[in-house]
Every structure is written in structure tokens, then in C-alpha cells.
């Protein structure tokens, strides 16, 4: 059962009533002239056509939907749109596996001491009745500092790094760019977006404020929207490897896994105070999304222990996942390459890093 499902069934949200202010019609003695001067090409029809073309000119790309709050409990855009010229829309989401799931993965990894495993089980039993959304609210309360520290002792970067799954939320829904008073982006017969609207997360009918080739700015029409302004960010990225690699790292326990990182055939040295290069990577990089430049989904330096960064990670802008081994990483034999990173530097150069089991 995913996070969103748990949220909708365990967490009640109180929606403020929307106040609709009616504007009285003003009568005029002389009728208004709405005719368009001859030769005027700046029409609403042209605006609609241009906006629709911008959204669908590359059907292979996706639009990552950046919102003020995230129903997927991620700090990067957790929803993607694939828009087609036939006005169909596919909706995907990248969902955080959740703290309880990741604590369970740690216990299954075989890397915890007896005391750590016991603590993880206690936390799982306490937190299991709550949605991940509620758990993160509980841990954010200063009164629960000791409880948060217990979680941090096992998942030291739980706020920014977790296992992920990609879900197809809707296939071949319908949308259009329309008018005539104000340019809009509207999704039709979308049960998923209707559900998000019901719980105050997102509308399905938007004012299209402005757009460029790679960015579309939207605002919802209804007043109690938690996401009054949101952005569609074009990406050519397939986030499947990103999500799957995140889950593999959490499955083997990034703080204690016996793994080796290599670049150019040379072992990446382990920074002082860390158990492995992966341990450093987990604590010092957050899951994220970068645009412009179409870099897309990957892992972004978070500023922790910059001075200890191995040379291959110095001046890194984004780490993308190039390849991921399929199958259970816990049963993979020693020497198995679990995944390959592409480290993209601030200057645009790139280096590859292999992560393999010892």
C-alpha cells in the first residue's frame, strides 16, 4: 500500500470553504464592439495552439510537476506527465517507500547489530499505524527530538534519501489548453487529479500563467489549493534507474553495506569517519532534480562534509544512475556490480563510478 493510499485513508484534512465573490453585471447603453481588427494574428486561438504545441512538441519527453508541497513525501518533483498530440496524458508518480519500509529493509539486510535490530523493530511497531506523511510530521515536532534521534541513528538521512517506486497513476487521460477569457490547462475525467483536489493537494483545472520551451507556470483556480503555484519542468529523463537504485541502496543498508566504489579502475578512497564510499554518498547527497540543462533526476550534493569528498565527487553538480543490476542485491555474489553512477561536474564534465559488492 503506497504512501498516498495510506494518507487518503488515515489522515483527515480539513479543507477551508471557498468564498466565491460574484461580480454584478454592469449594463451599458451602448453595446461593446468585440470584433477583431482585420489582420490581427494575436488571437486566443493562436495562444491556445502555441501553448498546446509547446506541451506536446516532443512526445518522448516528460514534464516533472514541481509543487509547493509533495503528496509523495519527496523534496523533488514526485509527479510526471507525458503529454501527446492526441490530447492524451499519462500520469506517473515517484513515491517514497517510507520510513517504516526502510527500517524493515535495514533489518532484512543482515547488517544491524542485535541492539540496532531491536531498536528498528520497536520503531516499526510504534510507527506502523501511521501514514508516512504523519510520521514525518511527528518527527518534525521538537517535542519528539529523542524519538527523531532514534530514527536518525538508523537512517541518518531519512529526510532526503529513501527507497522509491514509480507508479502509473493514469493512462491515456485527456487534457486541453483552452480559453477564451484566460488561457487554461484542463485535465478531463482524471480520477487521480480529482482525488488530489478533494484532499487539497492539487487542482485539475489551471490558469496557464506563462511558459517557455522547458518551463510552464500554473496556478490552480480554487482558493484553498495547497499548491496555488506549480511548475511543469521538461525532462528527457527516465527516472526508473534513479528510483530503482535508491531502493537497492536502502536494501543493502547504505550506512553499513560492504561495497566498493571504483572509477577508472581505481578504488575510490573511503573518507575518514565513514564505513564505505556508499556511506559517504548516502549522507552527503540528497535525492533531487535539476533543471535547466535537462539533467533531470539524480543525487545532489547537500553540503555535508564537502572537505572530505573523494576526488571523483569534488565539484559534483549531479550524480545520475547509468545502469542498475536487476535482482535482489542481498543474494548477489561478491564482485557483482550493483550500479554505475555518472558524476556530472559543475563544468559539465562527467566520470563514471561503479558500485560493487565486496
BASEGU-109339 format. One line per 10 residues: their letters; for each residue x negated, y, z negated of C-alpha. Coordinates in Angstrom, 2 decimals, decimal comma. Example, Ala and Ser with C-alpha at 12.3 -4.5 7.8 and 13.67 -1.06 7.14 Angstrom:
2
as> -12,30/-4,50/-7,80 ~ -13,67/-1,06/-7,14 $
//
This chain:
358
xxxxxxxxxx> 0,00/0,00/0,00 ~ -1,65/3,23/1,09 ~ -2,04/6,46/-0,87 ~ 0,70/8,33/0,96 ~ 3,18/5,49/0,34 ~ 2,31/5,49/-3,36 ~ 2,66/9,26/-3,53 ~ 6,10/9,25/-1,98 ~ 7,33/6,55/-4,32 ~ 5,68/7,53/-7,59 $
xxxxxxxxxx> 5,18/11,26/-7,54 ~ 8,10/13,66/-7,63 ~ 7,53/17,05/-6,12 ~ 9,88/19,92/-6,87 ~ 10,48/21,96/-3,78 ~ 11,35/25,62/-4,15 ~ 14,57/26,65/-2,46 ~ 14,04/28,63/0,72 ~ 15,75/32,00/0,87 ~ 16,94/32,91/4,32 $
xxxxxxxxxx> 17,42/36,59/4,93 ~ 19,84/37,35/7,70 ~ 19,33/40,42/9,83 ~ 22,53/42,13/10,76 ~ 23,16/42,71/14,42 ~ 22,94/46,32/15,48 ~ 25,29/47,34/18,23 ~ 24,31/49,87/20,84 ~ 26,46/51,95/23,06 ~ 24,10/51,33/25,98 $
xxxxxxxxxx> 23,15/47,76/26,92 ~ 19,49/46,79/26,79 ~ 17,72/46,02/30,04 ~ 15,98/42,66/29,79 ~ 14,99/42,40/33,44 ~ 11,31/41,68/34,17 ~ 9,47/44,13/36,46 ~ 8,54/42,64/39,81 ~ 5,10/41,02/39,94 ~ 4,80/40,65/36,13 $
xxxxxxxxxx> 2,85/37,42/35,52 ~ 2,63/37,79/31,73 ~ 5,74/35,75/31,09 ~ 6,74/33,43/28,27 ~ 6,86/30,61/30,82 ~ 3,21/31,21/31,67 ~ 2,33/31,34/27,97 ~ 4,07/28,01/27,38 ~ 2,38/26,39/30,37 ~ -1,06/27,68/29,33 $
xxxxxxxxxx> -0,64/26,53/25,72 ~ 0,59/23,08/26,80 ~ -2,32/22,72/29,25 ~ -4,80/23,63/26,51 ~ -3,36/20,94/24,23 ~ -3,36/18,22/26,88 ~ -6,10/19,06/29,40 ~ -8,30/16,27/28,02 ~ -6,18/13,28/27,04 ~ -9,23/11,38/25,82 $
xxxxxxxxxx> -9,93/13,91/23,05 ~ -8,11/14,18/19,74 ~ -7,09/17,13/17,60 ~ -8,13/16,91/13,94 ~ -5,50/18,68/11,84 ~ -7,13/20,83/9,14 ~ -4,73/21,75/6,31 ~ -4,94/23,72/3,10 ~ -4,10/20,58/1,11 ~ -4,50/16,94/2,12 $
xxxxxxxxxx> -1,91/14,21/1,69 ~ -4,72/11,70/2,35 ~ -6,74/12,95/-0,67 ~ -9,69/13,81/1,58 ~ -11,58/17,08/1,79 ~ -11,96/16,71/5,55 ~ -9,11/16,71/8,12 ~ -7,27/13,47/7,45 ~ -4,77/13,55/10,31 ~ -5,40/13,39/14,06 $
xxxxxxxxxx> -3,22/13,99/17,10 ~ -3,63/12,54/20,57 ~ -1,52/14,63/22,94 ~ -0,69/13,64/26,51 ~ 0,54/15,44/29,60 ~ 3,81/13,48/29,49 ~ 4,62/15,27/26,18 ~ 3,94/12,17/24,08 ~ 1,99/12,33/20,84 ~ 0,18/9,66/18,84 $
xxxxxxxxxx> -0,44/10,48/15,17 ~ -3,23/8,87/13,15 ~ -4,43/9,36/9,59 ~ -7,71/8,61/7,83 ~ -6,63/7,53/4,37 ~ -8,78/7,42/1,27 ~ -8,81/3,90/-0,15 ~ -8,52/5,39/-3,62 ~ -10,40/5,26/-6,90 ~ -8,73/2,05/-8,11 $
xxxxxxxxxx> -9,60/0,31/-4,83 ~ -13,22/1,44/-5,01 ~ -13,56/0,36/-8,65 ~ -12,24/-3,06/-7,60 ~ -14,81/-3,17/-4,80 ~ -17,59/-2,46/-7,30 ~ -16,50/-5,39/-9,48 ~ -16,43/-7,69/-6,43 ~ -19,88/-6,56/-5,24 ~ -21,68/-8,52/-7,98 $
xxxxxxxxxx> -23,94/-5,53/-8,73 ~ -22,45/-4,45/-12,08 ~ -23,67/-5,45/-15,50 ~ -21,19/-7,22/-17,79 ~ -20,59/-3,95/-19,64 ~ -20,07/-1,98/-16,43 ~ -17,70/-4,61/-15,05 ~ -15,70/-4,50/-18,29 ~ -15,51/-0,69/-18,12 ~ -14,40/-0,83/-14,47 $
xxxxxxxxxx> -11,65/-3,31/-15,38 ~ -10,44/-1,09/-18,24 ~ -10,27/1,90/-15,89 ~ -8,45/-0,13/-13,23 ~ -5,82/-1,29/-15,75 ~ -5,28/2,25/-17,02 ~ -5,14/3,91/-13,60 ~ -3,30/1,26/-11,57 ~ 0,25/2,56/-12,33 ~ -0,59/5,96/-10,80 $
xxxxxxxxxx> -0,99/7,10/-7,22 ~ -4,48/8,22/-6,20 ~ -3,10/11,76/-5,91 ~ -2,01/11,63/-9,57 ~ -5,29/10,04/-10,67 ~ -7,30/12,88/-9,18 ~ -5,08/15,41/-10,93 ~ -5,62/13,57/-14,22 ~ -9,40/13,55/-13,77 ~ -9,41/17,25/-12,84 $
xxxxxxxxxx> -7,83/18,18/-16,21 ~ -10,60/19,47/-18,55 ~ -8,91/17,65/-21,44 ~ -9,79/14,36/-19,75 ~ -13,53/15,09/-19,44 ~ -14,62/11,88/-21,21 ~ -12,32/9,83/-19,00 ~ -13,73/11,53/-15,90 ~ -17,30/10,86/-17,08 ~ -16,47/7,16/-17,37 $
xxxxxxxxxx> -15,34/7,13/-13,73 ~ -18,43/9,13/-12,69 ~ -20,71/6,58/-14,38 ~ -19,48/4,02/-11,84 ~ -18,52/6,25/-8,89 ~ -20,83/9,28/-9,18 ~ -19,47/10,93/-6,02 ~ -15,83/9,75/-6,10 ~ -14,58/13,28/-5,35 ~ -16,26/13,45/-1,93 $
xxxxxxxxxx> -17,01/9,89/-0,85 ~ -14,77/6,82/-0,75 ~ -13,65/3,84/1,30 ~ -11,44/4,75/4,26 ~ -8,82/3,20/6,50 ~ -7,37/4,51/9,77 ~ -3,63/4,15/10,22 ~ -1,48/4,68/13,29 ~ 1,39/6,69/11,84 ~ 3,38/7,21/15,01 $
xxxxxxxxxx> 3,06/6,01/18,59 ~ 4,30/7,98/21,60 ~ 6,32/10,55/19,72 ~ 7,44/13,67/21,58 ~ 6,30/17,29/21,43 ~ 6,54/20,50/23,41 ~ 5,31/24,08/23,49 ~ 8,37/26,30/23,73 ~ 9,89/29,77/23,26 ~ 11,41/32,09/24,22 $
xxxxxxxxxx> 11,17/34,55/21,29 ~ 7,92/33,23/19,89 ~ 5,60/30,53/21,17 ~ 6,07/27,33/19,16 ~ 4,71/23,81/18,89 ~ 7,51/21,39/18,03 ~ 7,46/17,63/17,39 ~ 10,68/15,74/18,08 ~ 12,09/12,64/16,36 ~ 8,98/12,28/14,20 $
xxxxxxxxxx> 9,88/10,32/11,09 ~ 6,36/10,76/9,72 ~ 6,28/14,56/10,02 ~ 9,86/14,77/8,76 ~ 8,76/12,85/5,67 ~ 5,81/15,19/5,17 ~ 8,14/18,16/5,44 ~ 10,54/16,63/2,92 ~ 7,74/16,49/0,37 ~ 6,40/19,95/1,16 $
xxxxxxxxxx> 3,17/18,88/2,86 ~ 3,66/19,93/6,45 ~ 6,31/21,06/8,94 ~ 7,14/19,54/12,32 ~ 8,01/22,89/13,93 ~ 5,27/25,52/14,07 ~ 4,58/29,03/15,25 ~ 1,61/28,86/17,60 ~ -0,27/31,96/16,49 ~ -3,32/31,83/18,74 $
xxxxxxxxxx> -5,58/29,36/20,45 ~ -8,90/28,87/22,16 ~ -10,11/25,85/24,08 ~ -11,09/23,99/20,91 ~ -9,02/25,59/18,12 ~ -5,27/26,11/17,69 ~ -3,93/28,13/14,75 ~ -0,46/27,19/13,48 ~ 1,87/28,29/10,73 ~ 4,97/26,48/9,52 $
xxxxxxxxxx> 8,36/28,15/9,76 ~ 9,72/27,20/6,39 ~ 8,77/29,31/3,38 ~ 7,91/26,59/0,86 ~ 5,37/24,84/3,05 ~ 2,24/23,81/1,18 ~ 0,40/24,30/4,46 ~ 1,54/27,66/5,75 ~ -1,52/27,95/7,98 ~ -3,25/24,97/9,56 $
xxxxxxxxxx> -5,64/24,40/12,45 ~ -5,95/21,85/15,22 ~ -9,65/21,27/15,92 ~ -10,57/19,45/19,11 ~ -12,86/16,47/18,73 ~ -14,09/13,84/21,16 ~ -14,98/11,70/18,18 ~ -13,56/8,26/17,45 ~ -13,60/8,17/13,63 ~ -13,31/4,37/13,46 $
xxxxxxxxxx> -17,03/3,79/12,77 ~ -17,04/6,63/10,24 ~ -14,17/5,08/8,27 ~ -15,44/1,50/8,52 ~ -18,99/2,47/7,49 ~ -17,61/4,32/4,46 ~ -15,78/1,19/3,37 ~ -18,85/-1,02/3,87 ~ -20,94/1,32/1,71 ~ -18,36/1,23/-1,08 $
xxxxxxxxxx> -18,02/-2,56/-0,76 ~ -21,73/-3,19/-1,40 ~ -21,82/-0,50/-4,16 ~ -23,90/2,41/-2,81 ~ -25,47/3,09/-6,21 ~ -26,91/-0,41/-6,67 ~ -26,93/-2,23/-3,33 ~ -30,18/-3,94/-2,40 ~ -30,65/-2,34/1,01 ~ -33,42/-0,80/3,08 $
xxxxxxxxxx> -33,34/2,21/5,38 ~ -35,71/2,34/8,35 ~ -36,39/4,96/11,01 ~ -38,73/4,36/13,93 ~ -39,61/1,00/12,41 ~ -40,83/2,61/9,18 ~ -39,14/2,20/5,80 ~ -37,55/5,41/4,51 ~ -39,13/6,07/1,07 ~ -36,78/5,98/-1,92 $
xxxxxxxxxx> -36,61/9,37/-3,69 ~ -37,50/9,43/-7,38 ~ -34,55/8,67/-9,63 ~ -32,65/6,61/-7,04 ~ -32,27/2,85/-6,61 ~ -32,36/2,92/-2,81 ~ -32,12/5,24/0,17 ~ -28,38/4,48/0,25 ~ -28,05/5,55/-3,38 ~ -29,59/8,90/-2,44 $
xxxxxxxxxx> -27,35/9,17/0,63 ~ -24,16/8,45/-1,35 ~ -24,88/11,11/-3,98 ~ -26,31/13,77/-1,67 ~ -23,91/13,59/1,31 ~ -20,16/14,10/1,44 ~ -17,73/12,75/3,99 ~ -16,85/15,61/6,32 ~ -16,01/17,05/9,70 ~ -17,98/19,65/11,68 $
xxxxxxxxxx> -16,69/21,88/14,44 ~ -17,59/23,71/16,71 ~ -20,09/21,78/18,83 ~ -17,69/18,82/18,84 ~ -19,76/16,99/16,24 ~ -16,67/15,56/14,56 ~ -16,56/13,14/11,64 ~ -19,62/12,15/9,65 ~ -21,56/12,85/6,46 ~ -22,62/16,37/5,50 $
xxxxxxxxxx> -25,38/17,33/3,00 ~ -23,85/18,63/-0,22 ~ -26,92/20,42/-1,60 ~ -27,74/17,88/-4,33 ~ -31,47/17,07/-4,73 ~ -32,47/18,79/-1,50 ~ -36,08/18,89/-2,64 ~ -36,09/15,06/-2,89 ~ -34,72/14,47/0,61 ~ -36,73/11,93/2,65 $
xxxxxxxxxx> -38,19/13,49/5,81 ~ -35,54/11,94/8,06 ~ -32,79/13,70/6,07 ~ -34,56/17,05/5,72 ~ -32,63/19,80/7,55 ~ -29,85/17,34/8,43 ~ -26,68/19,00/9,69 ~ -24,52/15,91/10,10 ~ -25,06/12,16/9,89 ~ -22,90/10,20/12,30 $
xxxxxxxxxx> -22,38/6,45/12,46 ~ -23,61/4,98/15,74 ~ -22,81/1,31/15,09 ~ -21,37/-0,89/12,35 ~ -21,65/-4,63/11,81 ~ -18,29/-6,40/11,69 ~ -17,50/-8,84/8,91 ~ -17,93/-8,98/5,15 ~ -21,23/-7,27/4,22 ~ -21,40/-9,22/0,95 $
xxxxxxxxxx> -21,83/-12,52/2,79 ~ -24,19/-11,20/5,48 ~ -27,66/-12,80/5,29 ~ -30,74/-10,84/4,22 ~ -32,19/-8,76/7,04 ~ -28,77/-8,04/8,58 ~ -28,46/-4,51/9,96 ~ -25,20/-3,28/8,45 ~ -25,03/0,03/10,31 ~ -27,02/2,58/12,29 $
xxxxxxxxxx> -26,97/6,30/11,46 ~ -27,68/9,15/13,85 ~ -29,12/12,03/11,83 ~ -28,44/15,31/13,67 ~ -30,72/18,14/12,59 ~ -29,97/21,84/12,29 ~ -31,95/22,34/15,52 ~ -29,84/19,76/17,38 ~ -32,50/17,04/17,43 ~ -31,49/13,54/16,35 $
xxxxxxxx> -33,11/10,47/14,77 ~ -31,74/7,00/14,18 ~ -31,78/5,22/10,82 ~ -30,97/1,54/10,27 ~ -29,43/0,32/7,03 ~ -30,12/-3,39/6,39 ~ -29,70/-5,84/3,55 ~ -32,76/-6,93/1,59 $
//
